[in-house]
Amino acid sequence: MSILSVYSVSSPDLPNKVLTHLEDIASTLADHGILFDRWQATTKVVAGASQEEVINSYRQSVDELMTGRGLEAIEVISVNAGLGQQAELRASLLDERLHDTDEVRLFVAGRGLLSLHIGDFVYTVQCEKNDRISIPAGTRHWFDLGEQPHLVAIRLFATSQGAAAKITGDAIASQFPRLDD
């Protein structure tokens, strides 16, 4: 189940709001220019699958989205707890960052916790299979795979240069809840 929790940056231990209905999550995020909806992951892909396997399994959906939104760069996160190096990958994603272009994430399998730092609030979105979220350029965010990661997600960007993360140096991410395993 997708879950949105909204925290004040001054109280990272207690959310102001917790939402579980798609329409409520989408509406709350839309107020900040973030698209959240569902798409249909129709092909079964195993966590740990290669980037080429994942992209080829969803070629039609990805091509339509890339053409429709003017996106050019694609990247796949495919990780399973038993495949090794997941601790390093998790650690690399926990720093607050931003991108120069919009980013679209399509969740194919598993789940992850995307945290968005917008003004005086942090919006944590537990995303799972079939979730799609579009993050506007310049939005500060971080991502948690969890201690026992199981995730396949496709990330799309307008340019490959825009896909390069700019780490903010703010330690805010360490203050907020992580993905519960």
Backbone as JSON, one array per atom type, in Angstrom:
{
  "sequence": "MSILSVYSVSSPDLPNKVLTHLEDIASTLADHGILFDRWQATTKVVAGASQEEVINSYRQSVDELMTGRGLEAIEVISVNAGLGQQAELRASLLDERLHDTDEVRLFVAGRGLLSLHIGDFVYTVQCEKNDRISIPAGTRHWFDLGEQPHLVAIRLFATSQGAAAKITGDAIASQFPRLDD",
  "N": [[0.84, -1.18, 0.0], [0.56, 2.18, -0.84], [1.79, 4.97, 0.91], [1.56, 8.2, 2.24], [3.27, 10.35, 4.3], [3.32, 13.34, 6.09], [5.55, 15.62, 7.37], [6.58, 18.2, 9.62], [9.56, 20.07, 9.3], [10.57, 20.67, 11.73], [9.65, 18.74, 13.46], [10.5, 15.81, 13.18], [9.82, 13.31, 14.18], [7.12, 12.92, 14.4], [4.44, 12.63, 12.33], [2.42, 15.11, 10.69], [0.32, 14.42, 9.15], [-1.06, 11.46, 7.73], [-1.59, 9.63, 4.89], [-3.41, 7.24, 2.96], [-5.01, 6.72, 0.78], [-5.16, 6.71, -2.72], [-6.2, 8.98, -4.16], [-6.11, 11.01, -2.22], [-3.37, 11.12, -1.63], [-2.34, 11.81, -4.16], [-3.6, 14.31, -4.58], [-2.58, 15.88, -2.46], [0.18, 15.9, -3.05], [0.08, 17.04, -5.58], [-0.42, 19.68, -5.07], [2.09, 20.67, -4.85], [3.22, 20.46, -7.29], [3.82, 17.87, -7.95], [3.34, 14.89, -9.59], [1.45, 12.07, -8.87], [0.48, 8.86, -9.43], [-1.05, 5.82, -10.63], [0.28, 3.26, -12.66], [0.36, 0.57, -14.99], [2.19, -2.15, -14.28], [2.88, -4.62, -16.18], [4.42, -6.84, -16.8], [6.16, -9.46, -15.24], [8.99, -8.84, -13.39], [12.02, -9.71, -11.96], [13.57, -8.7, -8.92], [16.83, -7.47, -9.08], [17.19, -7.96, -11.7], [18.72, -7.17, -14.86], [19.42, -3.87, -16.21], [18.83, -3.75, -18.96], [17.05, -5.94, -19.26], [14.86, -5.09, -17.72], [14.11, -2.67, -18.99], [13.53, -3.61, -21.59], [11.34, -5.24, -20.98], [9.4, -3.38, -20.44], [9.29, -1.74, -22.62], [7.36, -0.55, -24.44], [5.66, 1.01, -22.74], [7.58, 2.69, -21.55], [8.68, 3.98, -23.81], [6.42, 5.39, -24.75], [5.96, 7.13, -22.6], [8.39, 8.53, -22.53], [8.37, 9.79, -25.05], [5.99, 11.29, -24.88], [6.52, 13.04, -22.73], [8.89, 14.22, -23.37], [11.3, 13.05, -22.54], [14.64, 11.8, -22.25], [16.7, 10.33, -21.03], [17.34, 7.26, -19.34], [17.25, 5.09, -16.55], [17.76, 2.28, -14.44], [16.88, 1.0, -11.29], [17.58, -1.86, -9.7], [17.41, -4.07, -7.31], [18.06, -6.57, -4.9], [17.93, -8.06, -1.7], [19.61, -10.3, -1.44], [21.67, -10.01, -3.29], [24.08, -8.68, -2.84], [26.16, -5.77, -2.2], [24.08, -4.06, -1.6], [23.98, -2.48, 0.69], [25.83, -0.43, 0.23], [24.65, 0.82, -1.99], [22.22, 1.64, -0.85], [23.15, 3.48, 1.1], [24.24, 5.42, -0.57], [22.03, 6.65, -1.63], [20.74, 7.96, 0.4], [21.46, 10.56, 0.99], [20.43, 13.96, 0.91], [19.39, 15.32, -2.16], [19.21, 16.88, -5.42], [17.96, 17.36, -8.77], [18.67, 18.7, -12.04], [16.71, 18.45, -13.93], [13.3, 17.4, -14.54], [12.19, 14.39, -12.95], [10.99, 11.14, -13.46], [9.63, 8.39, -11.83], [9.02, 4.99, -12.14], [7.58, 2.39, -10.54], [8.26, -0.92, -10.59], [8.5, -3.34, -9.22], [8.48, -4.47, -5.8], [9.34, -2.14, -3.15], [9.96, 1.23, -1.94], [11.12, 4.12, -0.09], [10.49, 7.34, -0.75], [11.54, 10.52, -0.02], [10.61, 13.87, 0.13], [11.74, 17.09, 0.34], [10.24, 19.96, 0.91], [10.05, 23.24, 1.24], [9.14, 24.03, 4.5], [8.48, 21.46, 5.13], [8.54, 17.83, 5.06], [7.77, 15.32, 2.88], [7.09, 12.07, 2.96], [6.96, 9.34, 0.88], [5.84, 6.21, 0.64], [6.47, 4.12, -1.81], [5.32, 1.68, -4.14], [4.97, -1.3, -6.21], [3.54, -0.45, -9.32], [3.22, 2.25, -8.77], [3.62, 5.61, -9.85], [5.62, 8.42, -9.93], [6.29, 11.81, -10.38], [8.87, 14.01, -10.17], [9.5, 17.36, -9.83], [12.09, 19.35, -11.39], [14.79, 20.46, -9.38], [13.65, 19.83, -6.93], [14.24, 18.96, -3.65], [15.32, 15.85, -2.39], [15.45, 12.43, -1.11], [16.15, 8.89, -1.0], [15.13, 5.75, 0.25], [16.01, 2.39, 0.34], [15.64, 0.46, 2.25], [16.62, -1.95, 4.79], [16.56, -4.57, 3.96], [16.54, -4.73, 0.94], [14.25, -4.79, -1.8], [13.52, -4.12, -4.84], [12.51, -2.85, -7.97], [12.82, -0.29, -10.13], [12.15, 2.17, -12.58], [13.8, 4.97, -13.74], [13.36, 8.1, -15.24], [14.61, 10.84, -17.13], [14.85, 14.22, -18.43], [17.29, 14.83, -19.65], [20.53, 13.27, -19.9], [22.47, 14.64, -18.5], [20.92, 15.97, -16.65], [20.21, 13.9, -15.02], [22.27, 13.55, -13.28], [22.92, 13.67, -9.91], [22.81, 16.35, -7.58], [24.23, 16.76, -4.63], [22.99, 18.17, -1.67], [24.21, 18.68, 0.77], [22.94, 19.12, 3.12], [22.02, 17.78, 6.22], [19.5, 16.84, 6.74], [18.11, 14.51, 5.96], [18.94, 12.45, 7.62], [17.47, 12.79, 9.9], [14.87, 11.94, 9.63], [12.28, 9.36, 9.45], [13.11, 6.08, 8.23], [12.7, 3.52, 5.7], [10.65, 0.98, 6.85], [11.43, -2.36, 7.44]],
  "CA": [[0.0, 0.0, 0.0], [1.25, 3.46, -0.89], [1.51, 5.77, 2.1], [2.18, 9.52, 2.3], [3.33, 10.97, 5.62], [3.77, 14.73, 5.99], [6.22, 16.04, 8.6], [7.22, 19.5, 9.71], [11.0, 19.85, 9.48], [10.88, 20.85, 13.15], [9.21, 17.58, 14.25], [10.67, 14.64, 12.32], [9.37, 12.08, 14.82], [5.67, 12.82, 14.44], [3.85, 13.21, 11.12], [1.21, 15.94, 10.8], [-0.73, 13.8, 8.35], [-0.73, 10.2, 7.09], [-2.62, 9.34, 3.9], [-3.25, 5.94, 2.29], [-5.86, 6.65, -0.41], [-4.5, 7.25, -3.9], [-6.69, 10.31, -4.49], [-5.61, 11.94, -1.21], [-1.93, 11.25, -1.83], [-2.16, 12.54, -5.41], [-4.05, 15.68, -4.39], [-1.64, 16.56, -1.57], [1.43, 16.11, -3.77], [-0.19, 17.92, -6.73], [-0.3, 21.06, -4.58], [3.5, 21.05, -4.95], [3.66, 20.19, -8.65], [4.28, 16.48, -8.04], [2.33, 13.96, -10.1], [1.48, 10.73, -8.29], [-0.64, 8.06, -9.89], [-0.74, 4.41, -10.84], [0.43, 2.76, -14.01], [0.24, -0.89, -14.93], [3.38, -2.96, -14.51], [2.22, -5.84, -16.68], [5.36, -7.94, -16.94], [6.83, -9.78, -13.98], [10.43, -8.67, -13.43], [12.59, -10.11, -10.68], [14.55, -7.79, -8.37], [18.16, -7.91, -9.46], [17.23, -8.06, -13.17], [19.58, -6.16, -15.47], [18.75, -2.69, -16.76], [18.3, -4.1, -20.28], [15.88, -6.81, -19.09], [13.74, -4.29, -17.23], [13.69, -1.74, -20.05], [12.89, -4.38, -22.67], [10.04, -5.72, -20.51], [8.47, -2.26, -20.4], [9.68, -0.88, -23.73], [6.25, 0.24, -24.98], [5.25, 2.01, -21.74], [8.67, 3.64, -21.39], [8.76, 4.78, -25.03], [5.27, 6.31, -24.77], [6.19, 8.16, -21.58], [9.52, 9.36, -22.95], [7.93, 10.61, -26.17], [4.96, 12.21, -24.42], [7.04, 14.02, -21.77], [10.16, 14.75, -23.85], [12.37, 12.51, -21.71], [15.66, 11.16, -23.07], [17.61, 9.47, -20.26], [16.67, 6.21, -18.59], [18.1, 4.37, -15.6], [17.0, 1.28, -13.68], [17.35, 0.53, -9.99], [17.12, -3.24, -9.55], [18.21, -4.57, -6.18], [17.46, -7.6, -4.04], [18.77, -8.21, -0.51], [20.57, -11.38, -1.57], [22.57, -9.83, -4.42], [25.32, -8.01, -2.46], [26.38, -4.34, -2.41], [22.89, -3.25, -1.37], [24.26, -1.5, 1.75], [26.48, 0.71, -0.41], [23.66, 1.51, -2.81], [21.29, 2.32, 0.06], [23.83, 4.63, 1.69], [24.45, 6.45, -1.59], [20.75, 7.3, -1.96], [20.18, 8.57, 1.6], [21.82, 11.98, 1.08], [19.51, 14.85, 0.2], [19.89, 15.67, -3.48], [18.26, 17.44, -6.39], [18.34, 17.19, -10.17], [18.4, 19.87, -12.88], [15.55, 18.2, -14.78], [12.25, 16.59, -13.93], [12.47, 12.95, -12.86], [9.81, 10.29, -13.34], [9.96, 7.05, -11.33], [8.01, 3.97, -12.33], [7.89, 1.27, -9.65], [7.94, -2.16, -11.28], [8.38, -4.4, -8.21], [9.0, -4.12, -4.49], [8.94, -0.85, -2.6], [11.0, 2.13, -1.45], [10.6, 5.32, 0.57], [10.96, 8.58, -1.35], [11.28, 11.67, 0.85], [10.67, 15.13, -0.6], [11.9, 18.24, 1.25], [9.61, 21.09, 0.24], [9.86, 24.31, 2.21], [9.26, 23.64, 5.9], [7.89, 20.14, 5.31], [9.08, 16.66, 4.39], [6.71, 14.42, 2.44], [7.65, 10.74, 2.71], [6.02, 8.56, 0.07], [6.19, 4.8, 0.48], [6.03, 3.74, -3.16], [5.36, 0.24, -4.4], [4.66, -1.7, -7.58], [2.5, 0.27, -10.04], [3.21, 3.68, -8.48], [4.4, 6.51, -10.72], [5.75, 9.73, -9.32], [7.07, 12.75, -11.18], [9.48, 14.96, -9.27], [9.97, 18.52, -10.6], [13.49, 19.76, -11.29], [15.12, 21.3, -8.23], [13.02, 19.37, -5.7], [15.18, 18.25, -2.78], [14.76, 14.55, -2.05], [16.34, 11.29, -0.88], [15.43, 7.64, -1.23], [15.58, 4.63, 1.1], [15.7, 1.05, -0.14], [15.41, -0.41, 3.39], [17.72, -2.84, 5.17], [16.42, -5.78, 3.14], [15.93, -4.14, -0.26], [13.58, -5.54, -2.88], [12.99, -3.03, -5.63], [12.83, -2.59, -9.37], [12.2, 0.98, -10.5], [12.69, 2.83, -13.77], [13.89, 6.43, -13.57], [13.44, 8.8, -16.52], [15.0, 12.25, -17.02], [14.84, 14.93, -19.7], [18.62, 14.71, -20.25], [21.45, 12.48, -19.07], [23.12, 15.57, -17.59], [19.96, 16.25, -15.58], [20.13, 12.74, -14.13], [23.35, 13.64, -12.29], [22.43, 14.23, -8.66], [23.58, 17.37, -6.88], [24.04, 16.56, -3.2], [22.82, 19.49, -1.06], [25.05, 18.84, 1.96], [22.07, 19.25, 4.29], [21.9, 16.49, 6.93], [18.09, 16.65, 7.11], [17.65, 13.14, 5.69], [19.26, 11.58, 8.77], [16.54, 13.08, 10.99], [13.53, 11.45, 9.33], [12.15, 7.91, 9.43], [13.55, 5.3, 7.09], [11.77, 2.47, 5.3], [10.57, -0.16, 7.78], [11.49, -3.66, 6.77]],
  "C": [[0.88, 1.24, 0.0], [0.82, 4.29, 0.31], [2.26, 7.09, 1.99], [2.11, 10.01, 3.74], [3.93, 12.35, 5.45], [4.29, 15.16, 7.36], [6.62, 17.51, 8.5], [8.7, 19.24, 9.89], [11.4, 19.99, 10.94], [10.43, 19.68, 14.02], [9.28, 16.3, 13.4], [10.2, 13.32, 12.91], [7.87, 11.86, 14.77], [5.06, 13.45, 13.19], [2.61, 14.04, 11.45], [0.02, 15.24, 10.17], [-0.2, 12.49, 7.78], [-1.9, 9.83, 6.18], [-2.35, 8.01, 3.21], [-4.12, 5.8, 1.04], [-5.18, 7.36, -1.57], [-4.91, 8.69, -4.19], [-6.18, 11.36, -3.51], [-4.12, 12.19, -1.37], [-1.67, 12.12, -3.07], [-2.51, 14.02, -5.25], [-3.05, 16.48, -3.53], [-0.34, 16.86, -2.29], [1.24, 17.07, -4.95], [-0.1, 19.39, -6.32], [1.12, 21.58, -4.69], [4.09, 20.69, -6.31], [4.16, 18.77, -8.87], [3.12, 15.61, -8.49], [2.52, 12.62, -9.4], [0.25, 10.0, -8.79], [-0.2, 6.61, -10.02], [-0.61, 4.15, -12.33], [0.41, 1.25, -13.9], [1.55, -1.56, -15.29], [2.88, -4.35, -14.9], [3.13, -7.05, -16.77], [6.03, -8.2, -15.61], [8.34, -9.69, -14.2], [10.96, -8.94, -12.04], [13.6, -9.06, -10.22], [15.93, -8.35, -8.63], [18.3, -8.08, -10.97], [18.1, -6.93, -13.72], [18.75, -4.99, -16.0], [18.12, -3.02, -18.11], [17.06, -4.97, -20.18], [14.66, -6.0, -18.66], [13.22, -3.37, -18.33], [12.99, -2.49, -21.17], [11.52, -4.9, -22.26], [8.98, -4.63, -20.55], [8.7, -1.27, -21.54], [8.54, 0.0, -24.22], [5.83, 1.34, -24.01], [6.31, 3.1, -21.6], [8.76, 4.55, -22.61], [7.63, 5.8, -25.1], [5.48, 7.46, -23.79], [7.32, 9.1, -22.0], [9.12, 10.29, -24.08], [6.95, 11.68, -25.69], [5.48, 13.32, -23.51], [8.38, 14.61, -22.21], [11.34, 14.29, -23.01], [13.35, 11.73, -22.59], [16.52, 10.15, -22.33], [16.82, 8.48, -19.42], [17.7, 5.48, -17.73], [17.21, 3.41, -14.82], [17.68, 1.03, -12.35], [16.74, -0.86, -9.83], [17.98, -3.89, -8.48], [17.39, -5.55, -5.35], [18.43, -7.85, -2.91], [19.84, -9.28, -0.67], [21.64, -11.17, -2.62], [23.88, -9.12, -4.08], [25.34, -6.55, -2.85], [25.14, -3.49, -2.19], [23.12, -2.2, -0.29], [24.9, -0.25, 1.16], [25.5, 1.52, -1.26], [22.69, 2.28, -1.92], [21.92, 3.58, 0.62], [23.99, 5.77, 0.67], [23.17, 7.23, -1.91], [20.15, 8.07, -0.79], [20.57, 10.03, 1.81], [20.81, 12.81, 0.32], [20.17, 15.34, -1.08], [18.82, 16.39, -4.27], [18.82, 17.21, -7.78], [17.95, 18.45, -10.95], [17.19, 19.69, -13.79], [14.5, 17.43, -13.99], [12.69, 15.13, -13.93], [11.14, 12.22, -12.72], [10.28, 8.92, -12.87], [8.76, 6.14, -11.53], [8.41, 2.77, -11.47], [7.34, -0.01, -10.27], [7.71, -3.3, -10.3], [8.94, -3.88, -6.89], [8.51, -2.76, -4.01], [10.17, -0.07, -2.14], [10.34, 3.35, -0.85], [11.27, 6.55, -0.02], [10.56, 9.73, -0.43], [11.56, 12.94, 0.08], [10.72, 16.27, 0.41], [11.42, 19.48, 0.51], [9.3, 22.16, 1.29], [10.11, 23.82, 3.63], [8.69, 22.26, 6.18], [8.68, 19.06, 4.57], [7.91, 15.72, 4.13], [7.38, 13.07, 2.15], [6.58, 9.91, 2.01], [6.55, 7.13, -0.01], [5.59, 4.36, -0.84], [6.2, 2.24, -3.34], [5.0, -0.02, -5.86], [3.44, -0.95, -8.09], [2.4, 1.75, -9.69], [4.07, 4.41, -9.5], [4.42, 7.86, -10.04], [6.68, 10.57, -10.17], [7.54, 13.87, -10.26], [10.0, 16.15, -10.09], [11.45, 18.81, -10.38], [13.68, 20.65, -10.07], [14.49, 20.87, -6.92], [14.03, 18.56, -4.89], [14.54, 16.93, -2.34], [15.86, 13.55, -1.7], [15.49, 10.04, -0.94], [16.01, 6.54, -0.35], [15.07, 3.32, 0.53], [15.31, 0.11, 1.0], [16.61, -1.31, 3.63], [17.73, -4.12, 4.37], [15.77, -5.38, 1.81], [15.36, -5.17, -1.23], [12.89, -4.48, -3.72], [13.45, -3.13, -7.08], [12.08, -1.31, -9.72], [12.92, 1.53, -11.72], [12.66, 4.32, -13.5], [14.11, 7.05, -14.94], [13.74, 10.27, -16.28], [14.96, 12.89, -18.41], [16.18, 14.82, -20.42], [19.49, 13.85, -19.34], [22.21, 13.39, -18.1], [22.21, 15.89, -16.4], [19.82, 15.11, -14.6], [21.21, 12.77, -13.06], [22.82, 14.35, -11.05], [23.38, 15.3, -8.14], [23.25, 17.21, -5.4], [24.0, 17.93, -2.53], [23.77, 19.73, 0.11], [24.26, 19.03, 3.24], [21.88, 17.87, 4.92], [20.46, 16.14, 7.3], [17.62, 15.2, 6.95], [17.89, 12.21, 6.88], [18.28, 11.76, 9.93], [15.17, 12.42, 10.82], [13.48, 9.93, 9.26], [12.62, 7.3, 8.11], [12.49, 4.27, 6.77], [11.82, 1.34, 6.31], [10.6, -1.45, 6.99], [10.66, -4.68, 7.5]]
}
